[in-house]
Amino acid sequence: MIRTRFAPSPTGPLHLGHAFSAILAHDMARGEVGAFLLRIEDIDRERSKPAWEALIFEDLAWLGLTWETPVMRQSDRMAAYGSALDTLWARGLLYPCGCNRRDILAAASAPQDGAPLTGPDGIVYPGTCRDRSDRSGPRPGDTALRLDMGLACRSLADAGHGDAAWSDAPLAGFVEEGDGPGHPRGAIAVTAAALEQTIGDVVLARRDMGTSYHLAVVIDDAAQGITHVTRGEDLFDATAIHVILQRLLGLPTPIYHHHRLIRDEAGKRLAKRDDARAISTFRAEGVTPQDIRRGLGLP
């Protein structure tokens, strides 16, 4: 049975872009007599507010969407994330990192290296702490933890590939069914070369959160039995991170559907601070749910 989800963060009002993603996921499930789930991604405890969460429920119900209960909240699942981190730490695939954004920018912008590379999380980490950190003993809980991407890739590499070819051989893959502009569809291969060069050592546990978006979303999609992930095309490049984590942790890989982004008149993607396009604003102005659908090009 198809199982989709909508996973907003309660850090501001839902806008038209959120409505588009939620409706797509809802209609995809309902069209196949499947299940639509809601997940509250509230690992950012400083910015997450109960009032915003309540508004999420109101807006989605007003749009005519229904979901299974109980609703999953990431703030209730820190033990699950910790268990996954323990597994990766025990395998030597994580290392502590004390670098801040300024440190990373300075190291990545060294004159001999040219312009810094950017990936799904911004500047690709230059590996400053990779060989400086102690990976022995219990997993530390008071610092950021990064995935040693090169070591992770080598642990998954097919032993049958020669030394010169293994980094270009597929380590994992996923099926893309979306219609996001500029992105391929069908079977997408994930290689070590791409992971190391364009993504690098991503943070899997932030010091102030105890986890990260990448780790939490992978653990939670598996826990909820999600078969199809529907989300904006801006997350397409991050899918390689999620697929490699799924393989490292022995979790299933869903089918992905990355959709176009809803933008303003200037072509800029919508943000939560854009109250003029908040669903609650449209509700207050007397706009109907069907008006929202038509405006988004949905039946």
C-alpha positions in Angstrom: 0.0 0.0 0.0 1.3 3.4 -0.9 2.2 5.6 2.1 3.0 9.3 1.7 3.7 12.0 4.2 3.9 15.8 4.7 6.5 16.8 7.2 6.5 20.5 8.1 8.5 22.3 10.7 6.4 24.4 13.2 8.6 27.5 12.8 6.2 29.7 11.0 3.0 29.7 8.9 2.4 27.3 6.0 2.4 29.1 2.6 1.4 28.1 -0.9 4.5 26.0 -1.4 3.6 23.9 1.6 0.0 23.6 0.4 1.2 22.4 -3.0 3.5 19.7 -1.5 0.9 18.5 1.1 -1.9 18.3 -1.5 0.3 16.4 -3.9 1.2 13.8 -1.3 -2.4 13.6 0.0 -3.9 13.1 -3.4 -1.2 10.6 -4.5 -2.1 8.4 -1.5 -5.9 8.8 -1.7 -5.8 8.1 -5.4 -4.3 4.7 -4.7 -6.4 4.0 -1.6 -3.2 4.4 0.4 -2.3 6.3 3.6 -1.3 9.9 4.1 0.7 10.7 7.2 1.7 13.9 9.0 5.0 14.4 10.8 6.0 17.4 12.8 9.7 18.1 12.3 10.4 20.0 15.5 14.0 19.1 16.3 14.8 22.8 16.2 13.4 23.4 19.7 14.4 27.0 19.8 12.3 28.0 16.8 9.5 25.5 17.0 6.4 26.8 18.7 3.1 25.2 19.8 1.1 28.0 18.1 2.7 27.3 14.7 2.0 23.6 15.1 -1.7 24.3 15.9 -1.9 26.5 12.8 -0.5 23.6 10.7 -3.4 21.4 11.7 -5.9 24.1 11.1 -4.6 25.0 7.6 -4.3 21.4 6.5 -7.9 20.6 7.7 -9.2 23.7 5.9 -7.5 22.5 2.7 -9.6 19.3 3.1 -6.7 17.0 3.9 -7.0 14.1 6.4 -4.3 12.1 7.9 -3.6 9.0 10.1 -3.2 9.4 13.8 -1.2 9.6 16.0 0.9 12.3 14.5 4.7 11.7 14.8 6.8 14.4 16.4 10.6 14.3 16.0 11.1 15.8 19.5 9.7 12.5 20.8 12.2 10.4 18.8 15.6 11.4 20.1 16.3 7.9 21.4 15.8 6.5 17.9 18.2 9.0 16.4 20.7 8.3 19.2 20.6 4.6 18.5 21.4 5.2 14.8 24.3 7.5 15.8 25.6 4.8 18.1 25.6 2.3 15.3 27.5 4.6 13.0 29.9 5.6 15.7 30.7 2.0 16.6 31.6 1.4 13.0 34.0 4.3 13.0 32.0 6.3 10.5 31.5 9.4 12.6 33.9 12.0 14.0 33.5 15.0 16.3 33.8 18.5 14.6 34.3 21.8 16.4 34.3 24.0 13.3 31.9 26.9 13.0 30.7 28.4 9.7 33.4 31.0 9.7 36.1 28.3 10.1 34.7 26.2 7.3 34.5 29.2 4.9 38.1 30.2 5.7 39.4 26.7 5.2 37.4 26.1 2.0 38.4 29.4 0.6 42.2 28.9 0.8 43.9 30.6 -2.2 45.4 27.4 -3.6 42.0 25.7 -3.7 40.1 28.3 -5.7 36.4 29.0 -5.0 34.8 26.7 -2.4 32.5 24.0 -3.6 28.9 24.1 -2.5 26.5 21.2 -2.0 23.1 20.5 -0.4 24.3 21.8 2.9 26.2 24.8 1.6 30.0 24.8 1.4 31.4 21.3 1.1 33.3 20.6 4.4 37.0 20.7 3.7 37.7 17.9 6.3 39.5 20.0 8.9 38.6 17.8 11.8 38.5 14.5 10.0 42.0 13.3 11.1 42.3 15.4 14.2 39.4 13.8 16.1 39.4 10.9 18.5 36.9 8.2 17.4 37.5 5.9 20.3 35.4 5.4 23.4 31.7 6.2 23.8 30.0 8.5 21.4 30.4 12.1 22.5 27.1 13.9 23.1 28.2 17.5 23.4 29.6 18.3 19.9 28.7 18.1 16.3 29.2 14.7 14.6 30.1 14.4 10.9 29.8 11.4 8.6 33.2 10.4 7.2 31.8 10.1 3.7 34.9 8.6 2.1 35.1 5.9 4.7 31.4 5.3 4.5 31.6 4.9 0.8 34.5 2.5 1.0 32.5 0.4 3.6 29.7 0.0 1.0 31.8 -0.5 -2.1 31.5 -3.7 -4.1 34.6 -5.7 -3.5 34.5 -6.9 -7.1 35.4 -3.4 -8.5 39.0 -2.6 -9.2 40.8 0.1 -7.3 40.6 2.5 -10.2 36.9 2.1 -10.8 35.2 1.6 -7.5 34.5 5.3 -6.8 32.5 5.6 -10.1 30.5 2.4 -9.5 27.0 2.8 -8.1 26.9 2.4 -4.3 23.2 2.9 -4.0 20.3 4.4 -6.0 16.7 5.5 -6.0 13.8 5.9 -8.3 12.7 9.4 -9.2 9.1 9.9 -10.4 8.8 13.7 -10.0 8.5 16.5 -12.5 11.0 19.0 -11.0 12.6 21.1 -13.8 16.1 20.1 -14.8 16.2 16.8 -12.8 16.3 13.3 -14.3 13.6 10.8 -13.9 13.8 7.0 -13.5 16.6 5.1 -11.9 19.2 7.5 -10.3 22.6 6.0 -9.3 24.6 7.3 -6.4 28.4 7.0 -6.6 31.2 7.5 -4.2 32.8 10.1 -6.4 29.7 12.2 -6.4 29.2 11.9 -2.7 32.8 12.8 -1.8 33.2 15.6 -4.3 29.8 17.4 -4.2 28.5 16.6 -0.7 31.4 15.7 1.6 31.3 15.0 5.3 27.7 16.1 6.3 26.7 16.8 9.9 24.5 14.0 11.3 24.2 15.4 14.8 24.2 19.1 15.6 25.5 20.2 19.0 22.3 22.0 19.9 19.9 19.4 18.5 21.4 15.9 19.0 20.5 15.0 15.5 20.1 16.6 12.1 17.5 16.9 9.3 19.3 14.3 7.2 19.5 11.6 9.9 16.0 12.3 11.3 14.2 12.2 8.0 15.7 8.9 7.0 15.0 7.3 10.4 11.4 8.6 10.5 10.5 7.7 6.9 11.5 4.1 7.7 9.6 4.1 11.0 6.4 5.3 9.3 6.7 2.9 6.4 6.8 5.7 3.8 6.8 4.3 0.3 6.7 7.6 -1.7 8.5 10.8 -0.6 6.9 13.9 -2.1 8.9 17.1 -1.6 10.3 20.2 -3.4 13.0 20.0 -6.1 15.3 22.0 -3.9 15.9 18.7 -1.9 16.7 16.6 -5.0 20.5 16.8 -4.4 20.1 15.9 -0.7 18.5 12.6 -1.7 22.0 11.1 -2.3 22.7 11.7 1.4 19.5 10.0 2.4 20.0 7.0 0.2 23.5 6.4 1.5 22.3 6.6 5.1 19.5 4.2 4.3 22.0 1.7 3.0 24.4 2.2 5.9 21.6 1.6 8.4 19.9 -1.2 6.5 16.7 0.8 5.9 14.4 0.7 2.8 14.6 3.4 0.1 11.3 5.0 -0.8 10.4 6.2 -4.3 11.0 9.9 -4.6 8.8 12.5 -6.2 10.5 15.9 -6.3 8.1 18.6 -7.6 8.4 22.1 -8.9 8.7 25.0 -6.4 6.0 27.6 -6.0 7.6 31.1 -6.5 6.5 34.7 -6.3 6.2 37.1 -9.2 9.9 37.8 -9.2 10.7 34.1 -9.4 11.9 33.8 -5.8 10.8 30.7 -3.9 8.4 31.3 -1.1 9.6 31.5 2.5 7.7 31.3 5.8 8.3 34.9 6.5 6.2 35.8 3.4 3.0 36.2 5.3 1.1 37.6 2.3 1.1 34.0 0.9 0.4 32.3 4.1 -2.5 29.9 4.0 -4.0 31.5 7.1 -4.0 34.9 5.3 -5.9 33.4 2.4 -8.4 31.8 4.8 -9.0 35.2 6.5 -9.5 36.9 3.1 -12.3 34.5 2.1 -10.4 32.4 -0.4 -11.7 28.9 -0.7 -9.7 25.6 -0.7 -10.7 25.1 -4.4 -9.4 28.5 -5.2 -6.0 27.5 -3.7 -6.0 24.3 -5.8 -6.8 26.2 -9.0 -4.2 28.7 -8.3 -1.6 26.0 -7.9 -2.7 24.2 -11.1 -4.2 21.3 -9.2 -7.5 19.6 -9.9 
